[in-house]
Amino acid sequence: MKRPILGKQTFLKENNNNVQSFEKFMKEVYESQNDEKPLYTGRYLICLTEGKTFENVKKLFESKLGFKIANSTDFKNEEITEAKIKDADAFIYEELGVALVSGEGEQIRLLESTSNGFILEPEKIVYIPDDAPASLNSPSTWGINVTNVINSKYTGKNVKVAVLDTGLDLSHPDFNNRNIFSCSFVPNEAVQDLHGHGTHCIGTACGDIDNNNLRYGVAKDAIIYVGKVLNNQGSGAQSWILNAMTWAVNNGCKVISMSLGSRVFPGQSYDLAYERAAQFALSNGTVVVAAAGNDSRRSLNQFRPVSSPADCPSILAVAALDLNLNVADFSNRSINPSGQIDIASAGVMVYSSWTMPTRYRTISGTSMATPHVAGIVALLWEKYPNATAYQISNELKNIARRLPLQSIDVGVGLSIAP
């Protein structure tokens, strides 16, 4: 399996003053009108059409293309990583009806010409959204208050929450004595977060209090599953996300939180591989939430569609609100028929954990709104342990606070804790 070619989404590594460097880089990204990051890894995903099996595809792989094949059924009790499938030319996700293919130009052209019973799509590069840093690192946890988390009797106790991102700073003192399980799906990188984004998102979803006893996390008694799917430069391959989603589901996680994505263009449909993974999750009792994306510039009358994978019908797309409960300037909108905003939460000036020694940061983005919702889903699972994933999703929407804003921007409204 050839390695994916990835872009970057990070602060400048050579600058040792990471906080100022991060803010400078993200300010430049946010104000830029052009996005020149590459879109595809150079590999492909095959998605079976309805009612088809891999029997004929396997024959095509082996007889006409000479592919070596690996299968998810070989990994019943272990996670799937790049290293474990490095000798394969094709990897079949049997339970998803999806295959990852690494072929040369001639082989891919042959696949395209014989694509009877399957759809061939390029594998996407996934990035951290263009989150915006706050000018001041102010310890305001308004999201915990406005969502009523602070008054909830539920804490997500014993609910397994998976956050798929850049990992977690395992040395962070706020996560001492917590139940944490982790796996890195990024080749040659440990789970340890050297970026900061993942630590921030995990803090919002599953953190507790800071060093001054200020509550900043939602599901403070949840069991944390850390899936590192984005490298320390802030990017990853689509298959790494699929690997981590199946890992989380197979380990009994009740919610998957993904503050990541790939840009979607007007008229573009959702990605079938992600949708299959989300359907697999739902059918096994796992709710999936994802960031709607930060590509809009509403103040300039620029509106962009919900990002991938949040645009999938079986994934809850989360928009960002500011402190006045207005839509954040950067938050994406329901534009494409399949890419609908489902719900919104606090996503501007969000204070949470960060990699040491900085320890805490205040940043903005749909990335920050998403773990608020994921944490609230964990509270709902604690309240309704025998519910289905569909029932939990519906209850999340039923108890949301309606806002005097368009549903194309905020869905059903502000997420509220039970």
FIKEZA-577414 format. One record per residue (C-alpha): residue in one letter; x, y, z. Coordinates in nm, 2 decimals, padded with zeros to 4 digits. Layout:
BEGIN
<'A',<X,Y,Z>>;
...
***
This chain:
BEGIN
<'M',<00.00,00.00,00.00>>;
<'K',<00.17,00.32,-00.11>>;
<'R',<00.17,00.60,00.14>>;
<'P',<-00.08,00.88,00.10>>;
<'I',<00.05,01.22,-00.01>>;
<'L',<-00.07,01.48,00.24>>;
<'G',<-00.09,01.86,00.28>>;
<'K',<-00.03,02.06,00.59>>;
<'Q',<-00.24,02.26,00.84>>;
<'T',<-00.03,02.37,01.12>>;
<'F',<00.17,02.65,01.29>>;
<'L',<00.53,02.71,01.19>>;
<'K',<00.74,02.43,01.35>>;
<'E',<01.07,02.62,01.34>>;
<'N',<00.93,02.90,01.55>>;
<'N',<00.97,02.80,01.92>>;
<'N',<00.72,03.05,02.04>>;
<'N',<00.43,02.82,01.95>>;
<'V',<00.13,03.03,02.07>>;
<'Q',<00.22,03.34,01.88>>;
<'S',<00.32,03.14,01.58>>;
<'F',<-00.01,02.95,01.58>>;
<'E',<-00.21,03.27,01.61>>;
<'K',<-00.01,03.43,01.32>>;
<'F',<-00.06,03.13,01.10>>;
<'M',<-00.43,03.09,01.17>>;
<'K',<-00.49,03.47,01.12>>;
<'E',<-00.33,03.45,00.78>>;
<'V',<-00.53,03.14,00.69>>;
<'Y',<-00.86,03.29,00.80>>;
<'E',<-00.80,03.62,00.61>>;
<'S',<-00.69,03.44,00.30>>;
<'Q',<-00.93,03.42,00.01>>;
<'N',<-00.76,03.12,-00.15>>;
<'D',<-00.73,02.76,-00.03>>;
<'E',<-00.44,02.59,-00.21>>;
<'K',<-00.42,02.28,00.01>>;
<'P',<-00.42,01.96,-00.19>>;
<'L',<-00.75,01.76,-00.19>>;
<'Y',<-00.65,01.40,-00.26>>;
<'T',<-00.39,01.14,-00.14>>;
<'G',<-00.32,00.97,-00.47>>;
<'R',<-00.51,00.65,-00.36>>;
<'Y',<-00.87,00.55,-00.42>>;
<'L',<-01.18,00.42,-00.25>>;
<'I',<-01.42,00.17,-00.40>>;
<'C',<-01.77,00.17,-00.27>>;
<'L',<-02.00,-00.12,-00.37>>;
<'T',<-02.34,-00.03,-00.51>>;
<'E',<-02.65,-00.15,-00.34>>;
<'G',<-02.69,-00.53,-00.32>>;
<'K',<-02.34,-00.60,-00.45>>;
<'T',<-02.07,-00.81,-00.28>>;
<'F',<-01.69,-00.81,-00.32>>;
<'E',<-01.68,-01.15,-00.49>>;
<'N',<-01.64,-01.01,-00.85>>;
<'V',<-01.43,-00.72,-00.73>>;
<'K',<-01.18,-00.96,-00.56>>;
<'K',<-01.15,-01.16,-00.89>>;
<'L',<-01.08,-00.83,-01.07>>;
<'F',<-00.82,-00.73,-00.81>>;
<'E',<-00.64,-01.07,-00.83>>;
<'S',<-00.67,-01.19,-01.19>>;
<'K',<-00.66,-00.87,-01.39>>;
<'L',<-00.46,-00.63,-01.16>>;
<'G',<-00.24,-00.87,-00.97>>;
<'F',<-00.33,-00.70,-00.64>>;
<'K',<-00.25,-00.84,-00.30>>;
<'I',<-00.56,-00.82,-00.09>>;
<'A',<-00.61,-00.77,00.29>>;
<'N',<-00.95,-00.78,00.46>>;
<'S',<-01.10,-00.63,00.77>>;
<'T',<-01.21,-00.98,00.87>>;
<'D',<-00.84,-01.04,00.95>>;
<'F',<-00.86,-00.77,01.22>>;
<'K',<-01.15,-00.89,01.43>>;
<'N',<-00.99,-00.81,01.77>>;
<'E',<-00.74,-00.54,01.67>>;
<'E',<-00.73,-00.20,01.51>>;
<'I',<-00.65,-00.14,01.14>>;
<'T',<-00.34,00.07,01.07>>;
<'E',<-00.13,00.16,00.77>>;
<'A',<00.16,-00.05,00.90>>;
<'K',<-00.05,-00.36,00.92>>;
<'I',<-00.17,-00.33,00.56>>;
<'K',<00.15,-00.20,00.40>>;
<'D',<00.21,-00.52,00.19>>;
<'A',<-00.15,-00.51,00.04>>;
<'D',<-00.25,-00.33,-00.28>>;
<'A',<-00.61,-00.33,-00.18>>;
<'F',<-00.78,-00.33,00.17>>;
<'I',<-01.14,-00.44,00.19>>;
<'Y',<-01.36,-00.30,00.47>>;
<'E',<-01.60,-00.59,00.45>>;
<'E',<-01.86,-00.45,00.70>>;
<'L',<-01.87,-00.11,00.51>>;
<'G',<-01.88,-00.23,00.15>>;
<'V',<-01.57,-00.02,00.09>>;
<'A',<-01.21,-00.09,-00.03>>;
<'L',<-00.90,00.12,-00.02>>;
<'V',<-00.69,00.08,-00.34>>;
<'S',<-00.33,00.17,-00.41>>;
<'G',<-00.26,00.13,-00.78>>;
<'E',<-00.07,00.28,-01.07>>;
<'G',<-00.22,00.48,-01.35>>;
<'E',<-00.29,00.19,-01.58>>;
<'Q',<-00.45,-00.02,-01.30>>;
<'I',<-00.67,00.27,-01.20>>;
<'R',<-00.78,00.33,-01.56>>;
<'L',<-00.87,-00.04,-01.58>>;
<'L',<-01.08,-00.01,-01.27>>;
<'E',<-01.26,00.29,-01.41>>;
<'S',<-01.34,00.11,-01.73>>;
<'T',<-01.48,-00.20,-01.55>>;
<'S',<-01.66,-00.02,-01.26>>;
<'N',<-01.97,-00.25,-01.28>>;
<'G',<-02.12,-00.28,-00.93>>;
<'F',<-01.90,-00.02,-00.76>>;
<'I',<-01.81,00.35,-00.75>>;
<'L',<-01.45,00.46,-00.77>>;
<'E',<-01.36,00.78,-00.58>>;
<'P',<-01.03,00.95,-00.50>>;
<'E',<-00.93,00.92,-00.13>>;
<'K',<-00.95,01.26,00.03>>;
<'I',<-00.70,01.45,00.25>>;
<'V',<-00.86,01.55,00.58>>;
<'Y',<-00.76,01.86,00.76>>;
<'I',<-00.81,02.05,01.08>>;
<'P',<-01.07,02.32,01.00>>;
<'D',<-00.94,02.68,00.98>>;
<'D',<-01.00,02.76,01.35>>;
<'A',<-00.93,03.12,01.46>>;
<'P',<-00.74,03.19,01.77>>;
<'A',<-00.86,03.45,02.02>>;
<'S',<-00.66,03.77,02.07>>;
<'L',<-00.67,03.71,02.44>>;
<'N',<-00.64,03.37,02.62>>;
<'S',<-00.94,03.45,02.84>>;
<'P',<-01.07,03.18,03.06>>;
<'S',<-01.44,03.21,02.96>>;
<'T',<-01.64,02.88,02.96>>;
<'W',<-01.96,03.04,02.84>>;
<'G',<-02.04,02.73,02.64>>;
<'I',<-02.08,02.51,02.95>>;
<'N',<-02.33,02.77,03.09>>;
<'V',<-02.53,02.84,02.78>>;
<'T',<-02.59,02.47,02.71>>;
<'N',<-02.69,02.42,03.07>>;
<'V',<-02.42,02.16,03.12>>;
<'I',<-02.33,02.33,03.45>>;
<'N',<-02.67,02.25,03.59>>;
<'S',<-02.70,01.90,03.46>>;
<'K',<-02.69,01.61,03.70>>;
<'Y',<-02.54,01.39,03.43>>;
<'T',<-02.17,01.37,03.38>>;
<'G',<-02.13,01.11,03.11>>;
<'K',<-02.03,00.85,03.37>>;
<'N',<-01.89,00.54,03.22>>;
<'V',<-02.00,00.64,02.87>>;
<'K',<-01.72,00.58,02.61>>;
<'V',<-01.65,00.89,02.40>>;
<'A',<-01.41,00.87,02.10>>;
<'V',<-01.25,01.19,01.98>>;
<'L',<-01.07,01.15,01.64>>;
<'D',<-00.82,01.43,01.60>>;
<'T',<-00.45,01.51,01.65>>;
<'G',<-00.43,01.30,01.97>>;
<'L',<-00.40,01.41,02.33>>;
<'D',<-00.12,01.55,02.55>>;
<'L',<-00.10,01.25,02.78>>;
<'S',<00.11,01.45,03.02>>;
<'H',<-00.16,01.71,03.08>>;
<'P',<-00.24,01.72,03.45>>;
<'D',<-00.61,01.77,03.40>>;
<'F',<-00.64,01.42,03.26>>;
<'N',<-00.46,01.24,03.55>>;
<'N',<-00.67,00.96,03.69>>;
<'R',<-00.90,00.95,03.39>>;
<'N',<-00.98,00.63,03.21>>;
<'I',<-00.81,00.68,02.87>>;
<'F',<-00.77,00.44,02.58>>;
<'S',<-00.58,00.54,02.28>>;
<'C',<-00.46,00.44,01.93>>;
<'S',<-00.26,00.62,01.67>>;
<'F',<-00.37,00.56,01.31>>;
<'V',<-00.10,00.79,01.18>>;
<'P',<00.21,00.61,01.06>>;
<'N',<00.52,00.66,01.27>>;
<'E',<00.35,00.90,01.51>>;
<'A',<00.25,00.83,01.87>>;
<'V',<-00.08,00.94,02.02>>;
<'Q',<00.09,01.22,02.20>>;
<'D',<-00.05,01.55,02.06>>;
<'L',<00.22,01.78,01.93>>;
<'H',<-00.03,02.01,01.77>>;
<'G',<-00.28,02.11,02.04>>;
<'H',<-00.61,02.08,01.85>>;
<'G',<-00.70,01.73,01.97>>;
<'T',<-00.62,01.82,02.33>>;
<'H',<-00.85,02.12,02.31>>;
<'C',<-01.14,01.92,02.16>>;
<'I',<-01.10,01.64,02.41>>;
<'G',<-01.10,01.90,02.69>>;
<'T',<-01.43,02.04,02.58>>;
<'A',<-01.60,01.70,02.53>>;
<'C',<-01.46,01.52,02.83>>;
<'G',<-01.25,01.75,03.05>>;
<'D',<-01.35,01.88,03.39>>;
<'I',<-01.20,02.18,03.57>>;
<'D',<-00.89,02.39,03.52>>;
<'N',<-00.62,02.47,03.77>>;
<'N',<-00.84,02.74,03.92>>;
<'N',<-01.14,02.51,03.95>>;
<'L',<-01.32,02.66,03.65>>;
<'R',<-01.54,02.39,03.47>>;
<'Y',<-01.46,02.38,03.10>>;
<'G',<-01.55,02.02,03.00>>;
<'V',<-01.89,01.86,02.93>>;
<'A',<-01.88,01.48,03.00>>;
<'K',<-01.63,01.50,03.29>>;
<'D',<-01.68,01.14,03.39>>;
<'A',<-01.68,00.98,03.05>>;
<'I',<-01.43,00.72,02.94>>;
<'I',<-01.20,00.88,02.68>>;
<'Y',<-01.10,00.71,02.36>>;
<'V',<-00.83,00.90,02.18>>;
<'G',<-00.80,00.82,01.81>>;
<'K',<-00.51,01.00,01.65>>;
<'V',<-00.61,01.04,01.28>>;
<'L',<-00.44,01.37,01.20>>;
<'N',<-00.07,01.40,01.21>>;
<'N',<00.13,01.67,01.39>>;
<'Q',<00.11,01.89,01.08>>;
<'G',<-00.28,01.88,01.11>>;
<'S',<-00.37,01.65,00.81>>;
<'G',<-00.46,01.29,00.75>>;
<'A',<-00.59,01.04,00.50>>;
<'Q',<-00.96,00.95,00.47>>;
<'S',<-00.89,00.58,00.53>>;
<'W',<-00.73,00.67,00.87>>;
<'I',<-01.07,00.82,00.97>>;
<'L',<-01.25,00.50,00.85>>;
<'N',<-01.00,00.29,01.05>>;
<'A',<-01.06,00.50,01.36>>;
<'M',<-01.44,00.50,01.33>>;
<'T',<-01.45,00.12,01.31>>;
<'W',<-01.21,00.10,01.60>>;
<'A',<-01.43,00.32,01.81>>;
<'V',<-01.75,00.13,01.72>>;
<'N',<-01.59,-00.21,01.78>>;
<'N',<-01.47,-00.09,02.13>>;
<'G',<-01.83,00.02,02.23>>;
<'C',<-01.79,00.39,02.20>>;
<'K',<-02.14,00.56,02.22>>;
<'V',<-02.03,00.88,02.05>>;
<'I',<-01.76,00.97,01.80>>;
<'S',<-01.66,01.34,01.77>>;
<'M',<-01.47,01.46,01.46>>;
<'S',<-01.35,01.82,01.44>>;
<'L',<-01.20,01.77,01.10>>;
<'G',<-01.29,01.77,00.74>>;
<'S',<-01.24,01.82,00.37>>;
<'R',<-01.37,02.12,00.17>>;
<'V',<-01.69,02.05,-00.03>>;
<'F',<-01.80,02.25,-00.33>>;
<'P',<-02.15,02.36,-00.43>>;
<'G',<-02.33,02.08,-00.60>>;
<'Q',<-02.10,01.81,-00.47>>;
<'S',<-02.26,01.51,-00.30>>;
<'Y',<-02.15,01.34,00.03>>;
<'D',<-01.88,01.08,00.04>>;
<'L',<-02.02,00.73,00.02>>;
<'A',<-01.74,00.57,00.22>>;
<'Y',<-01.80,00.80,00.52>>;
<'E',<-02.17,00.74,00.50>>;
<'R',<-02.12,00.37,00.51>>;
<'A',<-01.90,00.41,00.81>>;
<'A',<-02.16,00.63,00.98>>;
<'Q',<-02.44,00.38,00.91>>;
<'F',<-02.22,00.10,01.05>>;
<'A',<-02.18,00.32,01.37>>;
<'L',<-02.55,00.40,01.40>>;
<'S',<-02.65,00.03,01.36>>;
<'N',<-02.41,-00.06,01.64>>;
<'G',<-02.53,00.21,01.88>>;
<'T',<-02.28,00.49,01.81>>;
<'V',<-02.38,00.85,01.74>>;
<'V',<-02.14,01.04,01.51>>;
<'V',<-02.10,01.42,01.52>>;
<'A',<-01.87,01.63,01.30>>;
<'A',<-01.78,01.99,01.24>>;
<'A',<-01.97,02.17,00.97>>;
<'G',<-01.65,02.36,00.87>>;
<'N',<-01.51,02.71,00.88>>;
<'D',<-01.49,02.80,00.51>>;
<'S',<-01.76,03.08,00.51>>;
<'R',<-01.69,03.45,00.55>>;
<'R',<-02.04,03.57,00.63>>;
<'S',<-01.93,03.93,00.69>>;
<'L',<-01.82,03.93,00.32>>;
<'N',<-02.14,03.76,00.21>>;
<'Q',<-01.95,03.43,00.14>>;
<'F',<-02.13,03.11,00.23>>;
<'R',<-01.98,02.77,00.19>>;
<'P',<-02.14,02.42,00.20>>;
<'V',<-02.11,02.19,00.50>>;
<'S',<-01.77,02.01,00.49>>;
<'S',<-01.71,01.63,00.45>>;
<'P',<-01.77,01.41,00.65>>;
<'A',<-02.03,01.63,00.83>>;
<'D',<-02.23,01.65,00.51>>;
<'C',<-02.33,01.28,00.53>>;
<'P',<-02.69,01.21,00.61>>;
<'S',<-02.60,00.98,00.90>>;
<'I',<-02.36,01.22,01.07>>;
<'L',<-02.47,01.52,01.28>>;
<'A',<-02.33,01.84,01.14>>;
<'V',<-02.25,02.10,01.40>>;
<'A',<-02.25,02.48,01.34>>;
<'A',<-02.08,02.74,01.56>>;
<'L',<-02.25,03.02,01.76>>;
<'D',<-02.09,03.33,01.92>>;
<'L',<-02.14,03.46,02.27>>;
<'N',<-02.46,03.65,02.15>>;
<'L',<-02.60,03.33,02.00>>;
<'N',<-02.55,03.46,01.65>>;
<'V',<-02.40,03.23,01.38>>;
<'A',<-02.02,03.26,01.38>>;
<'D',<-01.88,03.45,01.08>>;
<'F',<-01.69,03.14,00.96>>;
<'S',<-01.96,02.87,01.01>>;
<'N',<-02.07,02.69,00.70>>;
<'R',<-02.43,02.67,00.57>>;
<'S',<-02.67,02.41,00.44>>;
<'I',<-02.63,02.46,00.06>>;
<'N',<-02.60,02.11,-00.09>>;
<'P',<-02.91,01.89,-00.06>>;
<'S',<-02.73,01.62,00.14>>;
<'G',<-02.52,01.86,00.35>>;
<'Q',<-02.76,01.99,00.62>>;
<'I',<-02.67,02.16,00.94>>;
<'D',<-02.83,01.96,01.22>>;
<'I',<-02.76,02.15,01.54>>;
<'A',<-02.54,02.44,01.67>>;
<'S',<-02.33,02.50,01.98>>;
<'A',<-02.07,02.74,02.14>>;
<'G',<-01.79,02.78,01.89>>;
<'V',<-01.64,03.13,01.95>>;
<'M',<-01.39,03.22,02.22>>;
<'V',<-01.40,02.86,02.36>>;
<'Y',<-01.15,02.80,02.65>>;
<'S',<-01.02,02.45,02.69>>;
<'S',<-00.71,02.24,02.75>>;
<'W',<-00.40,02.27,02.53>>;
<'T',<-00.06,02.10,02.51>>;
<'M',<00.18,02.17,02.79>>;
<'P',<00.33,02.39,02.90>>;
<'T',<00.07,02.63,02.76>>;
<'R',<-00.20,02.42,02.93>>;
<'Y',<-00.51,02.62,02.82>>;
<'R',<-00.61,02.81,02.51>>;
<'T',<-00.91,03.01,02.38>>;
<'I',<-00.99,02.95,02.02>>;
<'S',<-01.29,02.96,01.78>>;
<'G',<-01.43,02.72,01.52>>;
<'T',<-01.69,02.46,01.44>>;
<'S',<-01.42,02.24,01.58>>;
<'M',<-01.50,02.38,01.93>>;
<'A',<-01.88,02.36,01.89>>;
<'T',<-01.86,01.99,01.79>>;
<'P',<-01.72,01.85,02.12>>;
<'H',<-01.98,02.05,02.31>>;
<'V',<-02.24,01.85,02.13>>;
<'A',<-02.05,01.52,02.16>>;
<'G',<-02.03,01.57,02.53>>;
<'I',<-02.40,01.64,02.56>>;
<'V',<-02.47,01.32,02.36>>;
<'A',<-02.26,01.13,02.62>>;
<'L',<-02.49,01.29,02.90>>;
<'L',<-02.79,01.16,02.70>>;
<'W',<-02.65,00.81,02.69>>;
<'E',<-02.60,00.82,03.06>>;
<'K',<-02.97,00.92,03.11>>;
<'Y',<-03.10,00.67,02.85>>;
<'P',<-02.86,00.38,02.86>>;
<'N',<-03.10,00.14,02.68>>;
<'A',<-03.18,00.38,02.39>>;
<'T',<-03.08,00.33,02.03>>;
<'A',<-02.84,00.57,01.86>>;
<'Y',<-03.13,00.70,01.65>>;
<'Q',<-03.34,00.77,01.97>>;
<'I',<-03.04,00.96,02.12>>;
<'S',<-03.00,01.17,01.81>>;
<'N',<-03.37,01.25,01.81>>;
<'E',<-03.37,01.34,02.18>>;
<'L',<-03.07,01.57,02.12>>;
<'K',<-03.27,01.76,01.86>>;
<'N',<-03.60,01.75,02.06>>;
<'I',<-03.44,01.93,02.37>>;
<'A',<-03.24,02.18,02.17>>;
<'R',<-03.33,02.55,02.22>>;
<'R',<-03.49,02.70,01.92>>;
<'L',<-03.32,03.02,01.80>>;
<'P',<-03.46,03.31,01.59>>;
<'L',<-03.21,03.21,01.31>>;
<'Q',<-03.25,03.01,00.98>>;
<'S',<-03.23,02.64,01.01>>;
<'I',<-02.99,02.64,00.71>>;
<'D',<-02.74,02.80,00.96>>;
<'V',<-02.82,02.64,01.29>>;
<'G',<-03.04,02.34,01.23>>;
<'V',<-03.28,02.28,01.52>>;
<'G',<-03.09,02.53,01.73>>;
<'L',<-02.86,02.54,02.04>>;
<'S',<-02.77,02.20,02.19>>;
<'I',<-02.89,02.18,02.55>>;
<'A',<-02.78,01.93,02.82>>;
<'P',<-03.04,01.69,02.97>>;
***
